[in-house]
Amino acid sequence: MYEERKRWTDNPRNVNWIVRGVFIAAAVLILFDLLYSKHPHFGMEGIFGFYGIYGFVACVALVIAAKGLRVLLKRDEDYYD
């Protein structure tokens, strides 16, 4: 019948390269934090890697909030029938 075309991301080796590339890019960006002088408005902004840590914590908080909202907004499968 219909044969699905194989994509380049179906190969686990390619996915591993993508994941490694993302980790390397994140590490390089964190290390760039050492190369410029900061002018923080608040004391915490001067911490090494603050913006990376802040972004990660904010992303985790959004995921946790979305899971909580799912409990409130979820409907049965045949809700609209």
mmCIF file of the N, C-alpha and C atoms, coordinates in Angstrom:
data_MODEL
# 
_entry.id   MODEL 
# 
loop_
_atom_site.group_PDB 
_atom_site.id 
_atom_site.type_symbol 
_atom_site.label_atom_id 
_atom_site.label_alt_id 
_atom_site.label_comp_id 
_atom_site.label_asym_id 
_atom_site.label_entity_id 
_atom_site.label_seq_id 
_atom_site.pdbx_PDB_ins_code 
_atom_site.Cartn_x 
_atom_site.Cartn_y 
_atom_site.Cartn_z 
_atom_site.occupancy 
_atom_site.B_iso_or_equiv 
_atom_site.pdbx_formal_charge 
_atom_site.auth_seq_id 
_atom_site.auth_comp_id 
_atom_site.auth_asym_id 
_atom_site.auth_atom_id 
_atom_site.pdbx_PDB_model_num 
ATOM 1   N N  . MET A 1 1  ? 0.827   -1.172 0.000  1.00 0.00 ? 1  MET A N  1 
ATOM 2   C CA . MET A 1 1  ? 0.000   0.000  0.000  1.00 0.00 ? 1  MET A CA 1 
ATOM 3   C C  . MET A 1 1  ? 0.883   1.251  0.000  1.00 0.00 ? 1  MET A C  1 
ATOM 4   N N  . TYR A 1 2  ? 0.788   2.047  1.016  1.00 0.00 ? 2  TYR A N  1 
ATOM 5   C CA . TYR A 1 2  ? 1.560   3.288  1.093  1.00 0.00 ? 2  TYR A CA 1 
ATOM 6   C C  . TYR A 1 2  ? 2.802   3.046  1.928  1.00 0.00 ? 2  TYR A C  1 
ATOM 7   N N  . GLU A 1 3  ? 3.955   3.218  1.324  1.00 0.00 ? 3  GLU A N  1 
ATOM 8   C CA . GLU A 1 3  ? 5.214   3.036  2.040  1.00 0.00 ? 3  GLU A CA 1 
ATOM 9   C C  . GLU A 1 3  ? 5.723   4.396  2.501  1.00 0.00 ? 3  GLU A C  1 
ATOM 10  N N  . GLU A 1 4  ? 5.880   4.537  3.803  1.00 0.00 ? 4  GLU A N  1 
ATOM 11  C CA . GLU A 1 4  ? 6.313   5.816  4.351  1.00 0.00 ? 4  GLU A CA 1 
ATOM 12  C C  . GLU A 1 4  ? 7.798   6.038  4.055  1.00 0.00 ? 4  GLU A C  1 
ATOM 13  N N  . ARG A 1 5  ? 8.103   7.230  3.587  1.00 0.00 ? 5  ARG A N  1 
ATOM 14  C CA . ARG A 1 5  ? 9.472   7.584  3.259  1.00 0.00 ? 5  ARG A CA 1 
ATOM 15  C C  . ARG A 1 5  ? 10.282  7.773  4.536  1.00 0.00 ? 5  ARG A C  1 
ATOM 16  N N  . LYS A 1 6  ? 11.496  7.262  4.552  1.00 0.00 ? 6  LYS A N  1 
ATOM 17  C CA . LYS A 1 6  ? 12.352  7.378  5.721  1.00 0.00 ? 6  LYS A CA 1 
ATOM 18  C C  . LYS A 1 6  ? 13.006  8.757  5.742  1.00 0.00 ? 6  LYS A C  1 
ATOM 19  N N  . ARG A 1 7  ? 12.927  9.422  6.872  1.00 0.00 ? 7  ARG A N  1 
ATOM 20  C CA . ARG A 1 7  ? 13.491  10.764 7.050  1.00 0.00 ? 7  ARG A CA 1 
ATOM 21  C C  . ARG A 1 7  ? 14.876  10.663 7.672  1.00 0.00 ? 7  ARG A C  1 
ATOM 22  N N  . TRP A 1 8  ? 15.636  11.749 7.590  1.00 0.00 ? 8  TRP A N  1 
ATOM 23  C CA . TRP A 1 8  ? 16.994  11.717 8.135  1.00 0.00 ? 8  TRP A CA 1 
ATOM 24  C C  . TRP A 1 8  ? 16.996  11.715 9.654  1.00 0.00 ? 8  TRP A C  1 
ATOM 25  N N  . THR A 1 9  ? 15.907  12.150 10.275 1.00 0.00 ? 9  THR A N  1 
ATOM 26  C CA . THR A 1 9  ? 15.831  12.118 11.739 1.00 0.00 ? 9  THR A CA 1 
ATOM 27  C C  . THR A 1 9  ? 15.351  10.772 12.271 1.00 0.00 ? 9  THR A C  1 
ATOM 28  N N  . ASP A 1 10 ? 15.015  9.838  11.392 1.00 0.00 ? 10 ASP A N  1 
ATOM 29  C CA . ASP A 1 10 ? 14.647  8.493  11.832 1.00 0.00 ? 10 ASP A CA 1 
ATOM 30  C C  . ASP A 1 10 ? 15.865  7.679  12.244 1.00 0.00 ? 10 ASP A C  1 
ATOM 31  N N  . ASN A 1 11 ? 17.024  8.098  11.822 1.00 0.00 ? 11 ASN A N  1 
ATOM 32  C CA . ASN A 1 11 ? 18.264  7.410  12.171 1.00 0.00 ? 11 ASN A CA 1 
ATOM 33  C C  . ASN A 1 11 ? 18.728  7.894  13.548 1.00 0.00 ? 11 ASN A C  1 
ATOM 34  N N  . PRO A 1 12 ? 18.834  6.998  14.537 1.00 0.00 ? 12 PRO A N  1 
ATOM 35  C CA . PRO A 1 12 ? 19.246  7.413  15.890 1.00 0.00 ? 12 PRO A CA 1 
ATOM 36  C C  . PRO A 1 12 ? 20.617  8.091  15.928 1.00 0.00 ? 12 PRO A C  1 
ATOM 37  N N  . ARG A 1 13 ? 21.479  7.742  15.012 1.00 0.00 ? 13 ARG A N  1 
ATOM 38  C CA . ARG A 1 13 ? 22.805  8.368  14.970 1.00 0.00 ? 13 ARG A CA 1 
ATOM 39  C C  . ARG A 1 13 ? 22.705  9.861  14.663 1.00 0.00 ? 13 ARG A C  1 
ATOM 40  N N  . ASN A 1 14 ? 21.815  10.213 13.758 1.00 0.00 ? 14 ASN A N  1 
ATOM 41  C CA . ASN A 1 14 ? 21.616  11.634 13.433 1.00 0.00 ? 14 ASN A CA 1 
ATOM 42  C C  . ASN A 1 14 ? 21.007  12.393 14.602 1.00 0.00 ? 14 ASN A C  1 
ATOM 43  N N  . VAL A 1 15 ? 20.093  11.758 15.309 1.00 0.00 ? 15 VAL A N  1 
ATOM 44  C CA . VAL A 1 15 ? 19.480  12.403 16.476 1.00 0.00 ? 15 VAL A CA 1 
ATOM 45  C C  . VAL A 1 15 ? 20.535  12.629 17.552 1.00 0.00 ? 15 VAL A C  1 
ATOM 46  N N  . ASN A 1 16 ? 21.427  11.661 17.742 1.00 0.00 ? 16 ASN A N  1 
ATOM 47  C CA . ASN A 1 16 ? 22.516  11.834 18.714 1.00 0.00 ? 16 ASN A CA 1 
ATOM 48  C C  . ASN A 1 16 ? 23.399  13.019 18.348 1.00 0.00 ? 16 ASN A C  1 
ATOM 49  N N  . TRP A 1 17 ? 23.656  13.201 17.049 1.00 0.00 ? 17 TRP A N  1 
ATOM 50  C CA . TRP A 1 17 ? 24.461  14.355 16.621 1.00 0.00 ? 17 TRP A CA 1 
ATOM 51  C C  . TRP A 1 17 ? 23.756  15.663 16.935 1.00 0.00 ? 17 TRP A C  1 
ATOM 52  N N  . ILE A 1 18 ? 22.457  15.702 16.743 1.00 0.00 ? 18 ILE A N  1 
ATOM 53  C CA . ILE A 1 18 ? 21.688  16.917 17.034 1.00 0.00 ? 18 ILE A CA 1 
ATOM 54  C C  . ILE A 1 18 ? 21.748  17.228 18.532 1.00 0.00 ? 18 ILE A C  1 
ATOM 55  N N  . VAL A 1 19 ? 21.542  16.214 19.365 1.00 0.00 ? 19 VAL A N  1 
ATOM 56  C CA . VAL A 1 19 ? 21.567  16.411 20.813 1.00 0.00 ? 19 VAL A CA 1 
ATOM 57  C C  . VAL A 1 19 ? 22.949  16.884 21.262 1.00 0.00 ? 19 VAL A C  1 
ATOM 58  N N  . ARG A 1 20 ? 23.988  16.269 20.753 1.00 0.00 ? 20 ARG A N  1 
ATOM 59  C CA . ARG A 1 20 ? 25.356  16.697 21.089 1.00 0.00 ? 20 ARG A CA 1 
ATOM 60  C C  . ARG A 1 20 ? 25.598  18.137 20.651 1.00 0.00 ? 20 ARG A C  1 
ATOM 61  N N  . GLY A 1 21 ? 25.121  18.483 19.468 1.00 0.00 ? 21 GLY A N  1 
ATOM 62  C CA . GLY A 1 21 ? 25.286  19.851 18.977 1.00 0.00 ? 21 GLY A CA 1 
ATOM 63  C C  . GLY A 1 21 ? 24.588  20.871 19.859 1.00 0.00 ? 21 GLY A C  1 
ATOM 64  N N  . VAL A 1 22 ? 23.404  20.539 20.344 1.00 0.00 ? 22 VAL A N  1 
ATOM 65  C CA . VAL A 1 22 ? 22.673  21.459 21.229 1.00 0.00 ? 22 VAL A CA 1 
ATOM 66  C C  . VAL A 1 22 ? 23.426  21.626 22.548 1.00 0.00 ? 22 VAL A C  1 
ATOM 67  N N  . PHE A 1 23 ? 23.938  20.512 23.101 1.00 0.00 ? 23 PHE A N  1 
ATOM 68  C CA . PHE A 1 23 ? 24.701  20.602 24.347 1.00 0.00 ? 23 PHE A CA 1 
ATOM 69  C C  . PHE A 1 23 ? 25.983  21.412 24.169 1.00 0.00 ? 23 PHE A C  1 
ATOM 70  N N  . ILE A 1 24 ? 26.664  21.222 23.060 1.00 0.00 ? 24 ILE A N  1 
ATOM 71  C CA . ILE A 1 24 ? 27.900  21.974 22.796 1.00 0.00 ? 24 ILE A CA 1 
ATOM 72  C C  . ILE A 1 24 ? 27.579  23.462 22.636 1.00 0.00 ? 24 ILE A C  1 
ATOM 73  N N  . ALA A 1 25 ? 26.517  23.775 21.898 1.00 0.00 ? 25 ALA A N  1 
ATOM 74  C CA . ALA A 1 25 ? 26.133  25.179 21.720 1.00 0.00 ? 25 ALA A CA 1 
ATOM 75  C C  . ALA A 1 25 ? 25.778  25.822 23.056 1.00 0.00 ? 25 ALA A C  1 
ATOM 76  N N  . ALA A 1 26 ? 25.076  25.096 23.920 1.00 0.00 ? 26 ALA A N  1 
ATOM 77  C CA . ALA A 1 26 ? 24.719  25.635 25.237 1.00 0.00 ? 26 ALA A CA 1 
ATOM 78  C C  . ALA A 1 26 ? 25.968  25.864 26.084 1.00 0.00 ? 26 ALA A C  1 
ATOM 79  N N  . ALA A 1 27 ? 26.907  24.931 26.037 1.00 0.00 ? 27 ALA A N  1 
ATOM 80  C CA . ALA A 1 27 ? 28.141  25.086 26.810 1.00 0.00 ? 27 ALA A CA 1 
ATOM 81  C C  . ALA A 1 27 ? 28.954  26.279 26.320 1.00 0.00 ? 27 ALA A C  1 
ATOM 82  N N  . VAL A 1 28 ? 29.031  26.459 25.011 1.00 0.00 ? 28 VAL A N  1 
ATOM 83  C CA . VAL A 1 28 ? 29.781  27.591 24.456 1.00 0.00 ? 28 VAL A CA 1 
ATOM 84  C C  . VAL A 1 28 ? 29.120  28.908 24.863 1.00 0.00 ? 28 VAL A C  1 
ATOM 85  N N  . LEU A 1 29 ? 27.802  28.965 24.809 1.00 0.00 ? 29 LEU A N  1 
ATOM 86  C CA . LEU A 1 29 ? 27.117  30.194 25.192 1.00 0.00 ? 29 LEU A CA 1 
ATOM 87  C C  . LEU A 1 29 ? 27.292  30.503 26.672 1.00 0.00 ? 29 LEU A C  1 
ATOM 88  N N  . ILE A 1 30 ? 27.307  29.480 27.511 1.00 0.00 ? 30 ILE A N  1 
ATOM 89  C CA . ILE A 1 30 ? 27.558  29.703 28.941 1.00 0.00 ? 30 ILE A CA 1 
ATOM 90  C C  . ILE A 1 30 ? 28.987  30.209 29.140 1.00 0.00 ? 30 ILE A C  1 
ATOM 91  N N  . LEU A 1 31 ? 29.939  29.656 28.397 1.00 0.00 ? 31 LEU A N  1 
ATOM 92  C CA . LEU A 1 31 ? 31.330  30.103 28.533 1.00 0.00 ? 31 LEU A CA 1 
ATOM 93  C C  . LEU A 1 31 ? 31.526  31.530 28.029 1.00 0.00 ? 31 LEU A C  1 
ATOM 94  N N  . PHE A 1 32 ? 30.732  31.951 27.057 1.00 0.00 ? 32 PHE A N  1 
ATOM 95  C CA . PHE A 1 32 ? 30.806  33.341 26.584 1.00 0.00 ? 32 PHE A CA 1 
ATOM 96  C C  . PHE A 1 32 ? 30.435  34.331 27.681 1.00 0.00 ? 32 PHE A C  1 
ATOM 97  N N  . ASP A 1 33 ? 29.757  33.834 28.700 1.00 0.00 ? 33 ASP A N  1 
ATOM 98  C CA . ASP A 1 33 ? 29.378  34.688 29.825 1.00 0.00 ? 33 ASP A CA 1 
ATOM 99  C C  . ASP A 1 33 ? 30.615  35.226 30.549 1.00 0.00 ? 33 ASP A C  1 
ATOM 100 N N  . LEU A 1 34 ? 31.735  34.551 30.398 1.00 0.00 ? 34 LEU A N  1 
ATOM 101 C CA . LEU A 1 34 ? 32.982  34.992 31.039 1.00 0.00 ? 34 LEU A CA 1 
ATOM 102 C C  . LEU A 1 34 ? 33.674  36.113 30.263 1.00 0.00 ? 34 LEU A C  1 
ATOM 103 N N  . LEU A 1 35 ? 33.313  36.321 29.017 1.00 0.00 ? 35 LEU A N  1 
ATOM 104 C CA . LEU A 1 35 ? 34.079  37.189 28.127 1.00 0.00 ? 35 LEU A CA 1 
ATOM 105 C C  . LEU A 1 35 ? 33.648  38.649 28.105 1.00 0.00 ? 35 LEU A C  1 
ATOM 106 N N  . TYR A 1 36 ? 32.592  38.997 28.783 1.00 0.00 ? 36 TYR A N  1 
ATOM 107 C CA . TYR A 1 36 ? 32.156  40.394 28.745 1.00 0.00 ? 36 TYR A CA 1 
ATOM 108 C C  . TYR A 1 36 ? 31.891  40.883 30.163 1.00 0.00 ? 36 TYR A C  1 
ATOM 109 N N  . SER A 1 37 ? 31.950  42.184 30.324 1.00 0.00 ? 37 SER A N  1 
ATOM 110 C CA . SER A 1 37 ? 31.692  42.748 31.647 1.00 0.00 ? 37 SER A CA 1 
ATOM 111 C C  . SER A 1 37 ? 30.191  42.981 31.803 1.00 0.00 ? 37 SER A C  1 
ATOM 112 N N  . LYS A 1 38 ? 29.696  42.600 32.934 1.00 0.00 ? 38 LYS A N  1 
ATOM 113 C CA . LYS A 1 38 ? 28.263  42.714 33.198 1.00 0.00 ? 38 LYS A CA 1 
ATOM 114 C C  . LYS A 1 38 ? 27.974  44.023 33.925 1.00 0.00 ? 38 LYS A C  1 
ATOM 115 N N  . HIS A 1 39 ? 26.806  44.564 33.681 1.00 0.00 ? 39 HIS A N  1 
ATOM 116 C CA . HIS A 1 39 ? 26.324  45.744 34.388 1.00 0.00 ? 39 HIS A CA 1 
ATOM 117 C C  . HIS A 1 39 ? 24.955  45.389 34.960 1.00 0.00 ? 39 HIS A C  1 
ATOM 118 N N  . PRO A 1 40 ? 24.941  44.566 36.015 1.00 0.00 ? 40 PRO A N  1 
ATOM 119 C CA . PRO A 1 40 ? 23.657  44.062 36.519 1.00 0.00 ? 40 PRO A CA 1 
ATOM 120 C C  . PRO A 1 40 ? 22.837  45.137 37.225 1.00 0.00 ? 40 PRO A C  1 
ATOM 121 N N  . HIS A 1 41 ? 21.545  45.047 37.038 1.00 0.00 ? 41 HIS A N  1 
ATOM 122 C CA . HIS A 1 41 ? 20.623  45.923 37.761 1.00 0.00 ? 41 HIS A CA 1 
ATOM 123 C C  . HIS A 1 41 ? 20.345  45.367 39.149 1.00 0.00 ? 41 HIS A C  1 
ATOM 124 N N  . PHE A 1 42 ? 20.359  44.035 39.261 1.00 0.00 ? 42 PHE A N  1 
ATOM 125 C CA . PHE A 1 42 ? 20.139  43.354 40.525 1.00 0.00 ? 42 PHE A CA 1 
ATOM 126 C C  . PHE A 1 42 ? 21.349  42.478 40.812 1.00 0.00 ? 42 PHE A C  1 
ATOM 127 N N  . GLY A 1 43 ? 21.591  42.179 42.058 1.00 0.00 ? 43 GLY A N  1 
ATOM 128 C CA . GLY A 1 43 ? 22.771  41.418 42.453 1.00 0.00 ? 43 GLY A CA 1 
ATOM 129 C C  . GLY A 1 43 ? 22.858  40.039 41.830 1.00 0.00 ? 43 GLY A C  1 
ATOM 130 N N  . MET A 1 44 ? 21.712  39.380 41.673 1.00 0.00 ? 44 MET A N  1 
ATOM 131 C CA . MET A 1 44 ? 21.718  38.014 41.138 1.00 0.00 ? 44 MET A CA 1 
ATOM 132 C C  . MET A 1 44 ? 22.144  37.958 39.674 1.00 0.00 ? 44 MET A C  1 
ATOM 133 N N  . GLU A 1 45 ? 21.960  39.036 38.950 1.00 0.00 ? 45 GLU A N  1 
ATOM 134 C CA . GLU A 1 45 ? 22.315  39.047 37.531 1.00 0.00 ? 45 GLU A CA 1 
ATOM 135 C C  . GLU A 1 45 ? 23.816  38.928 37.303 1.00 0.00 ? 45 GLU A C  1 
ATOM 136 N N  . GLY A 1 46 ? 24.602  39.177 38.318 1.00 0.00 ? 46 GLY A N  1 
ATOM 137 C CA . GLY A 1 46 ? 26.046  39.085 38.184 1.00 0.00 ? 46 GLY A CA 1 
ATOM 138 C C  . GLY A 1 46 ? 26.583  37.687 38.346 1.00 0.00 ? 46 GLY A C  1 
ATOM 139 N N  . ILE A 1 47 ? 25.749  36.734 38.738 1.00 0.00 ? 47 ILE A N  1 
ATOM 140 C CA . ILE A 1 47 ? 26.177  35.348 38.931 1.00 0.00 ? 47 ILE A CA 1 
ATOM 141 C C  . ILE A 1 47 ? 26.516  34.735 37.575 1.00 0.00 ? 47 ILE A C  1 
ATOM 142 N N  . PHE A 1 48 ? 27.581  33.925 37.536 1.00 0.00 ? 48 PHE A N  1 
ATOM 143 C CA . PHE A 1 48 ? 27.992  33.252 36.302 1.00 0.00 ? 48 PHE A CA 1 
ATOM 144 C C  . PHE A 1 48 ? 26.882  32.336 35.804 1.00 0.00 ? 48 PHE A C  1 
ATOM 145 N N  . GLY A 1 49 ? 26.478  32.500 34.574 1.00 0.00 ? 49 GLY A N  1 
ATOM 146 C CA . GLY A 1 49 ? 25.457  31.664 33.959 1.00 0.00 ? 49 GLY A CA 1 
ATOM 147 C C  . GLY A 1 49 ? 24.048  31.944 34.435 1.00 0.00 ? 49 GLY A C  1 
ATOM 148 N N  . PHE A 1 50 ? 23.820  33.118 34.987 1.00 0.00 ? 50 PHE A N  1 
ATOM 149 C CA . PHE A 1 50 ? 22.507  33.434 35.557 1.00 0.00 ? 50 PHE A CA 1 
ATOM 150 C C  . PHE A 1 50 ? 21.387  33.318 34.531 1.00 0.00 ? 50 PHE A C  1 
ATOM 151 N N  . TYR A 1 51 ? 21.575  33.859 33.355 1.00 0.00 ? 51 TYR A N  1 
ATOM 152 C CA . TYR A 1 51 ? 20.491  33.876 32.374 1.00 0.00 ? 51 TYR A CA 1 
ATOM 153 C C  . TYR A 1 51 ? 20.178  32.479 31.847 1.00 0.00 ? 51 TYR A C  1 
ATOM 154 N N  . GLY A 1 52 ? 21.181  31.638 31.727 1.00 0.00 ? 52 GLY A N  1 
ATOM 155 C CA . GLY A 1 52 ? 20.940  30.249 31.338 1.00 0.00 ? 52 GLY A CA 1 
ATOM 156 C C  . GLY A 1 52 ? 20.166  29.497 32.405 1.00 0.00 ? 52 GLY A C  1 
ATOM 157 N N  . ILE A 1 53 ? 20.561  29.687 33.654 1.00 0.00 ? 53 ILE A N  1 
ATOM 158 C CA . ILE A 1 53 ? 19.873  29.039 34.767 1.00 0.00 ? 53 ILE A CA 1 
ATOM 159 C C  . ILE A 1 53 ? 18.445  29.568 34.877 1.00 0.00 ? 53 ILE A C  1 
ATOM 160 N N  . TYR A 1 54 ? 18.288  30.873 34.761 1.00 0.00 ? 54 TYR A N  1 
ATOM 161 C CA . TYR A 1 54 ? 16.971  31.497 34.841 1.00 0.00 ? 54 TYR A CA 1 
ATOM 162 C C  . TYR A 1 54 ? 16.053  30.971 33.743 1.00 0.00 ? 54 TYR A C  1 
ATOM 163 N N  . GLY A 1 55 ? 16.560  30.869 32.527 1.00 0.00 ? 55 GLY A N  1 
ATOM 164 C CA . GLY A 1 55 ? 15.766  30.349 31.411 1.00 0.00 ? 55 GLY A CA 1 
ATOM 165 C C  . GLY A 1 55 ? 15.362  28.903 31.623 1.00 0.00 ? 55 GLY A C  1 
ATOM 166 N N  . PHE A 1 56 ? 16.285  28.097 32.139 1.00 0.00 ? 56 PHE A N  1 
ATOM 167 C CA . PHE A 1 56 ? 15.976  26.688 32.392 1.00 0.00 ? 56 PHE A CA 1 
ATOM 168 C C  . PHE A 1 56 ? 14.901  26.549 33.458 1.00 0.00 ? 56 PHE A C  1 
ATOM 169 N N  . VAL A 1 57 ? 15.044  27.294 34.549 1.00 0.00 ? 57 VAL A N  1 
ATOM 170 C CA . VAL A 1 57 ? 14.064  27.237 35.639 1.00 0.00 ? 57 VAL A CA 1 
ATOM 171 C C  . VAL A 1 57 ? 12.692  27.726 35.151 1.00 0.00 ? 57 VAL A C  1 
ATOM 172 N N  . ALA A 1 58 ? 12.672  28.771 34.342 1.00 0.00 ? 58 ALA A N  1 
ATOM 173 C CA . ALA A 1 58 ? 11.406  29.280 33.811 1.00 0.00 ? 58 ALA A CA 1 
ATOM 174 C C  . ALA A 1 58 ? 10.743  28.248 32.905 1.00 0.00 ? 58 ALA A C  1 
ATOM 175 N N  . CYS A 1 59 ? 11.522  27.552 32.091 1.00 0.00 ? 59 CYS A N  1 
ATOM 176 C CA . CYS A 1 59 ? 10.976  26.524 31.201 1.00 0.00 ? 59 CYS A CA 1 
ATOM 177 C C  . CYS A 1 59 ? 10.399  25.372 32.008 1.00 0.00 ? 59 CYS A C  1 
ATOM 178 N N  . VAL A 1 60 ? 11.112  24.935 33.036 1.00 0.00 ? 60 VAL A N  1 
ATOM 179 C CA . VAL A 1 60 ? 10.609  23.854 33.888 1.00 0.00 ? 60 VAL A CA 1 
ATOM 180 C C  . VAL A 1 60 ? 9.323   24.295 34.590 1.00 0.00 ? 60 VAL A C  1 
ATOM 181 N N  . ALA A 1 61 ? 9.280   25.541 35.054 1.00 0.00 ? 61 ALA A N  1 
ATOM 182 C CA . ALA A 1 61 ? 8.077   26.044 35.716 1.00 0.00 ? 61 ALA A CA 1 
ATOM 183 C C  . ALA A 1 61 ? 6.889   26.073 34.759 1.00 0.00 ? 61 ALA A C  1 
ATOM 184 N N  . LEU A 1 62 ? 7.118   26.430 33.496 1.00 0.00 ? 62 LEU A N  1 
ATOM 185 C CA . LEU A 1 62 ? 6.033   26.426 32.512 1.00 0.00 ? 62 LEU A CA 1 
ATOM 186 C C  . LEU A 1 62 ? 5.499   25.023 32.258 1.00 0.00 ? 62 LEU A C  1 
ATOM 187 N N  . VAL A 1 63 ? 6.394   24.044 32.195 1.00 0.00 ? 63 VAL A N  1 
ATOM 188 C CA . VAL A 1 63 ? 5.955   22.665 31.980 1.00 0.00 ? 63 VAL A CA 1 
ATOM 189 C C  . VAL A 1 63 ? 5.133   22.176 33.163 1.00 0.00 ? 63 VAL A C  1 
ATOM 190 N N  . ILE A 1 64 ? 5.589   22.473 34.374 1.00 0.00 ? 64 ILE A N  1 
ATOM 191 C CA . ILE A 1 64 ? 4.847   22.057 35.571 1.00 0.00 ? 64 ILE A CA 1 
ATOM 192 C C  . ILE A 1 64 ? 3.483   22.754 35.620 1.00 0.00 ? 64 ILE A C  1 
ATOM 193 N N  . ALA A 1 65 ? 3.439   24.036 35.276 1.00 0.00 ? 65 ALA A N  1 
ATOM 194 C CA . ALA A 1 65 ? 2.172   24.768 35.258 1.00 0.00 ? 65 ALA A CA 1 
ATOM 195 C C  . ALA A 1 65 ? 1.229   24.186 34.199 1.00 0.00 ? 65 ALA A C  1 
ATOM 196 N N  . ALA A 1 66 ? 1.767   23.800 33.050 1.00 0.00 ? 66 ALA A N  1 
ATOM 197 C CA . ALA A 1 66 ? 0.938   23.222 31.995 1.00 0.00 ? 66 ALA A CA 1 
ATOM 198 C C  . ALA A 1 66 ? 0.368   21.880 32.436 1.00 0.00 ? 66 ALA A C  1 
ATOM 199 N N  . LYS A 1 67 ? 1.141   21.093 33.155 1.00 0.00 ? 67 LYS A N  1 
ATOM 200 C CA . LYS A 1 67 ? 0.620   19.822 33.660 1.00 0.00 ? 67 LYS A CA 1 
ATOM 201 C C  . LYS A 1 67 ? -0.495  20.064 34.670 1.00 0.00 ? 67 LYS A C  1 
ATOM 202 N N  . GLY A 1 68 ? -0.364  21.088 35.486 1.00 0.00 ? 68 GLY A N  1 
ATOM 203 C CA . GLY A 1 68 ? -1.421  21.422 36.427 1.00 0.00 ? 68 GLY A CA 1 
ATOM 204 C C  . GLY A 1 68 ? -2.677  21.891 35.730 1.00 0.00 ? 68 GLY A C  1 
ATOM 205 N N  . LEU A 1 69 ? -2.523  22.703 34.692 1.00 0.00 ? 69 LEU A N  1 
ATOM 206 C CA . LEU A 1 69 ? -3.683  23.176 33.936 1.00 0.00 ? 69 LEU A CA 1 
ATOM 207 C C  . LEU A 1 69 ? -4.380  22.035 33.194 1.00 0.00 ? 69 LEU A C  1 
ATOM 208 N N  . ARG A 1 70 ? -3.614  21.044 32.810 1.00 0.00 ? 70 ARG A N  1 
ATOM 209 C CA . ARG A 1 70 ? -4.192  19.904 32.101 1.00 0.00 ? 70 ARG A CA 1 
ATOM 210 C C  . ARG A 1 70 ? -5.236  19.207 32.968 1.00 0.00 ? 70 ARG A C  1 
ATOM 211 N N  . VAL A 1 71 ? -4.955  19.116 34.262 1.00 0.00 ? 71 VAL A N  1 
ATOM 212 C CA . VAL A 1 71 ? -5.901  18.482 35.174 1.00 0.00 ? 71 VAL A CA 1 
ATOM 213 C C  . VAL A 1 71 ? -7.214  19.263 35.192 1.00 0.00 ? 71 VAL A C  1 
ATOM 214 N N  . LEU A 1 72 ? -7.139  20.589 35.154 1.00 0.00 ? 72 LEU A N  1 
ATOM 215 C CA . LEU A 1 72 ? -8.341  21.407 35.198 1.00 0.00 ? 72 LEU A CA 1 
ATOM 216 C C  . LEU A 1 72 ? -9.099  21.448 33.869 1.00 0.00 ? 72 LEU A C  1 
ATOM 217 N N  . LEU A 1 73 ? -8.384  21.438 32.768 1.00 0.00 ? 73 LEU A N  1 
ATOM 218 C CA . LEU A 1 73 ? -9.009  21.652 31.460 1.00 0.00 ? 73 LEU A CA 1 
ATOM 219 C C  . LEU A 1 73 ? -9.313  20.374 30.691 1.00 0.00 ? 73 LEU A C  1 
ATOM 220 N N  . LYS A 1 74 ? -8.814  19.239 31.139 1.00 0.00 ? 74 LYS A N  1 
ATOM 221 C CA . LYS A 1 74 ? -8.981  17.990 30.399 1.00 0.00 ? 74 LYS A CA 1 
ATOM 222 C C  . LYS A 1 74 ? -10.455 17.568 30.383 1.00 0.00 ? 74 LYS A C  1 
ATOM 223 N N  . ARG A 1 75 ? -10.916 17.110 29.232 1.00 0.00 ? 75 ARG A N  1 
ATOM 224 C CA . ARG A 1 75 ? -12.283 16.630 29.061 1.00 0.00 ? 75 ARG A CA 1 
ATOM 225 C C  . ARG A 1 75 ? -12.259 15.166 28.619 1.00 0.00 ? 75 ARG A C  1 
ATOM 226 N N  . ASP A 1 76 ? -13.399 14.481 28.800 1.00 0.00 ? 76 ASP A N  1 
ATOM 227 C CA . ASP A 1 76 ? -13.498 13.110 28.335 1.00 0.00 ? 76 ASP A CA 1 
ATOM 228 C C  . ASP A 1 76 ? -13.399 13.064 26.825 1.00 0.00 ? 76 ASP A C  1 
ATOM 229 N N  . GLU A 1 77 ? -13.074 11.888 26.316 1.00 0.00 ? 77 GLU A N  1 
ATOM 230 C CA . GLU A 1 77 ? -12.901 11.716 24.875 1.00 0.00 ? 77 GLU A CA 1 
ATOM 231 C C  . GLU A 1 77 ? -14.176 12.028 24.107 1.00 0.00 ? 77 GLU A C  1 
ATOM 232 N N  . ASP A 1 78 ? -15.307 11.669 24.644 1.00 0.00 ? 78 ASP A N  1 
ATOM 233 C CA . ASP A 1 78 ? -16.575 11.907 23.943 1.00 0.00 ? 78 ASP A CA 1 
ATOM 234 C C  . ASP A 1 78 ? -17.336 13.108 24.510 1.00 0.00 ? 78 ASP A C  1 
ATOM 235 N N  . TYR A 1 79 ? -16.630 14.111 24.972 1.00 0.00 ? 79 TYR A N  1 
ATOM 236 C CA . TYR A 1 79 ? -17.240 15.286 25.600 1.00 0.00 ? 79 TYR A CA 1 
ATOM 237 C C  . TYR A 1 79 ? -18.161 16.031 24.651 1.00 0.00 ? 79 TYR A C  1 
ATOM 238 N N  . TYR A 1 80 ? -17.778 16.181 23.387 1.00 0.00 ? 80 TYR A N  1 
ATOM 239 C CA . TYR A 1 80 ? -18.564 16.967 22.442 1.00 0.00 ? 80 TYR A CA 1 
ATOM 240 C C  . TYR A 1 80 ? -19.582 16.116 21.668 1.00 0.00 ? 80 TYR A C  1 
ATOM 241 N N  . ASP A 1 81 ? -19.678 14.846 21.937 1.00 0.00 ? 81 ASP A N  1 
ATOM 242 C CA . ASP A 1 81 ? -20.638 13.982 21.218 1.00 0.00 ? 81 ASP A CA 1 
ATOM 243 C C  . ASP A 1 81 ? -22.014 14.042 21.810 1.00 0.00 ? 81 ASP A C  1 
# 
